[in-house]
Amino acid sequence: MISLSAQPEAIDLSLAQTALVIIDMQRDFLEPGGFGASLGNDVSLLRTAIAPCQSLLAAARAMGMLVIHTREGHLPDLSDAPPAKIMRGKPELRIGSIGPMGRVLVRGEPGHGIIPELAPVTGEIIIDKPGKGAFYRTELNDVLKEQRIENLLVCGVTTEVCVHTTVREGNDRGYRCVVVGDACASYFPEFHRVALAMIPAQGGIFGWVSNSTAVVAALSPKRMSTATTP
């Protein structure tokens, strides 16, 4: 067990029942020349989440925690993309169009891949999702149930869209979700701030919010051994 400093209050977690979920840290969203940049966004704002995510990932791997990466994207024929989603925006920037990193948000294209700084290793699970939430039309819930996971440490991009949707979905399914605030980011700083404030409001209506320093410290083998010493 670990005790994690968080808002609205500290939370005790069983590591054996906890997974780290890293949301959509993909090249198309975080790299210059990707889909996010083509829409006029400043990708440097999203890249602030990389270092905290790296710290979380290293700590989770050291503790042998279940690690799950998600990627938003669609089948090459776009059969899993609703027309309303495809038709958004300018024709040359829509899902499936050709961009600097291949077809936008299409599975298997270069831009769909996870950034090298957070590349999955053997044994880590990758969930390909067609929507904003990681539970929608994916095997995520089955994976978590099979592994007897009850708690999710959630990070990634963007805070107010895919992170928030995943946390809301997880909350409705009975998972205790802890969002690691500095390991999330948005193209819009105000959206990031407000999205984080919503999660622990009203006594934790959607979950808890912590930070990477607190999580990494809680996962430290030295702290763990001290906590378990009689």
C-alpha positions in Angstrom: 0.0 0.0 0.0 1.0 3.6 -0.6 -0.4 6.8 0.8 -0.5 9.5 -1.9 -0.9 13.2 -1.3 -3.8 14.4 -3.5 -6.8 16.7 -3.7 -9.4 16.6 -2.2 -7.6 14.4 0.3 -4.8 11.8 0.5 -5.6 8.4 -1.0 -4.3 5.0 -0.1 -3.6 2.7 -3.0 -2.7 -0.9 -3.4 0.0 -1.1 -6.0 -1.1 -4.5 -7.1 -4.5 -3.1 -8.0 -3.2 0.1 -9.6 -2.3 0.8 -13.3 -0.6 3.8 -14.9 -2.6 5.0 -17.9 -0.8 7.3 -20.3 -3.2 9.0 -22.7 -2.4 9.8 -26.3 1.2 11.0 -26.1 1.3 10.7 -29.9 3.5 12.4 -32.5 0.5 14.0 -34.2 -0.4 15.9 -31.1 3.0 16.7 -29.6 5.5 17.2 -32.4 6.0 20.2 -34.8 4.5 19.4 -38.1 1.9 17.1 -36.6 -1.9 17.4 -36.7 -2.1 19.6 -33.6 0.4 22.1 -35.0 -1.4 22.1 -38.3 -4.5 23.4 -36.5 -2.5 26.4 -35.3 -1.8 25.1 -31.8 1.5 25.7 -29.9 2.7 22.1 -29.3 5.3 23.3 -26.8 2.4 23.6 -24.3 1.7 19.9 -24.6 5.4 19.0 -24.5 5.6 20.2 -20.9 3.9 16.9 -19.9 6.7 14.8 -21.4 9.2 15.0 -18.5 6.7 14.3 -15.7 5.3 11.4 -17.8 8.8 10.0 -18.2 9.3 10.2 -14.4 6.0 8.4 -13.8 6.8 5.8 -16.4 10.2 5.1 -14.9 8.8 4.7 -11.4 6.0 2.5 -12.5 8.3 0.2 -14.4 10.7 0.0 -11.5 7.8 -1.1 -9.3 6.4 -3.6 -11.8 3.1 -1.8 -12.2 0.8 -2.4 -15.1 1.4 0.3 -17.7 -1.2 1.1 -20.4 -0.6 3.5 -23.3 -3.5 4.8 -25.4 -3.6 6.1 -29.0 -6.5 7.9 -30.6 -6.9 6.9 -34.3 -9.0 5.2 -36.8 -8.9 2.3 -39.2 -7.6 3.1 -42.7 -11.1 2.9 -44.2 -12.4 5.3 -41.4 -15.3 2.8 -40.8 -14.9 3.5 -37.1 -15.0 7.3 -37.4 -18.5 9.0 -37.3 -19.2 11.3 -40.2 -19.6 14.2 -37.8 -16.1 13.7 -36.5 -14.6 13.4 -40.0 -16.3 16.4 -41.4 -15.0 18.8 -38.8 -12.7 21.6 -39.9 -11.1 22.4 -43.2 -11.1 19.6 -45.7 -7.3 19.5 -46.0 -7.0 19.1 -42.2 -9.7 16.5 -41.6 -9.2 13.0 -40.2 -7.8 10.8 -42.9 -6.3 13.6 -44.9 -2.6 13.6 -45.8 -0.5 15.5 -43.4 3.3 15.9 -42.7 3.2 12.7 -40.7 1.0 10.6 -43.0 -2.8 10.4 -42.9 -4.2 12.3 -39.9 -5.3 10.1 -37.0 -5.1 6.9 -38.9 -3.6 3.8 -37.3 -0.3 2.7 -38.6 0.7 6.2 -39.9 3.8 7.9 -38.4 1.9 10.6 -36.7 -0.3 8.0 -34.9 2.7 6.6 -33.1 3.7 7.4 -29.5 6.6 9.9 -29.1 10.0 8.2 -28.7 10.5 9.7 -25.3 7.6 7.5 -24.0 7.9 4.5 -26.3 6.2 1.4 -24.8 8.4 -1.6 -24.0 7.6 -5.3 -24.2 4.8 -6.2 -21.9 3.2 -2.8 -21.8 -0.4 -2.6 -23.2 -1.4 -0.3 -26.0 -5.0 0.5 -26.4 -6.1 1.9 -29.8 -9.2 4.0 -29.3 -11.5 5.5 -31.9 -12.9 8.1 -29.6 -11.9 10.5 -26.9 -12.4 8.2 -24.0 -10.2 5.1 -23.6 -13.1 2.9 -22.6 -15.2 3.6 -25.7 -15.2 0.7 -28.2 -11.9 -0.7 -26.7 -10.8 -3.7 -24.6 -9.6 -1.5 -21.8 -12.3 -2.5 -19.2 -11.7 -6.2 -20.0 -7.9 -5.7 -19.5 -8.4 -4.0 -16.2 -10.9 -6.5 -14.9 -8.6 -9.4 -15.9 -5.7 -7.8 -14.0 -7.9 -7.0 -11.0 -7.2 -3.3 -11.3 -9.2 -0.9 -9.2 -7.1 2.3 -9.3 -5.9 4.3 -12.2 -3.0 6.8 -12.3 -3.9 8.9 -15.3 -1.7 11.3 -17.3 -1.3 12.5 -20.9 -3.0 14.8 -23.3 -5.1 16.7 -23.6 -6.3 17.4 -20.1 -9.8 18.6 -20.9 -10.5 16.2 -23.8 -9.1 12.7 -23.8 -7.8 12.7 -20.2 -11.1 14.1 -18.8 -13.3 11.8 -20.9 -11.3 8.7 -19.8 -11.5 9.7 -16.1 -15.3 10.3 -16.4 -15.7 6.9 -18.1 -13.5 5.2 -15.5 -15.4 6.9 -12.6 -18.7 5.6 -14.0 -17.3 2.1 -14.1 -16.2 2.2 -10.5 -12.4 2.9 -10.9 -10.7 5.2 -8.5 -8.9 7.7 -10.8 -6.0 9.8 -9.8 -5.0 12.4 -12.4 -1.4 13.5 -12.2 -1.8 17.1 -13.0 1.6 18.2 -14.1 1.9 15.1 -16.3 -1.2 16.3 -18.3 -1.3 19.3 -20.7 -3.6 21.2 -23.0 -3.1 23.6 -25.9 -5.2 26.0 -23.8 -3.7 26.6 -20.3 -7.0 27.9 -18.9 -8.8 24.7 -20.1 -6.1 22.6 -18.3 -6.5 24.6 -15.1 -10.3 24.3 -15.1 -10.3 20.7 -16.1 -8.1 19.7 -13.2 -10.2 21.8 -10.8 -13.3 19.9 -11.8 -12.0 16.5 -10.9 -11.7 16.8 -7.1 -14.5 19.2 -6.7 -17.4 18.3 -4.4 -15.4 15.8 -2.4 -13.9 14.2 -5.5 -16.8 14.0 -7.9 -14.6 12.4 -10.7 -11.5 11.4 -8.6 -8.3 12.8 -7.2 -5.6 15.1 -8.5 -2.0 14.7 -7.5 1.4 15.6 -9.1 4.3 13.6 -10.4 6.7 14.5 -7.6 4.2 13.1 -5.0 3.5 9.9 -7.1 7.2 9.2 -7.8 8.0 9.7 -4.1 5.2 7.4 -3.1 6.5 4.7 -5.5 10.1 5.0 -4.3 11.5 1.6 -3.2 13.2 3.3 -0.2 9.9 4.8 0.9 8.1 1.6 0.3 10.5 -0.4 2.4 10.3 2.2 5.2 6.5 2.1 5.1 6.5 -1.7 5.5 9.1 -1.9 8.3 7.5 -2.9 11.6 
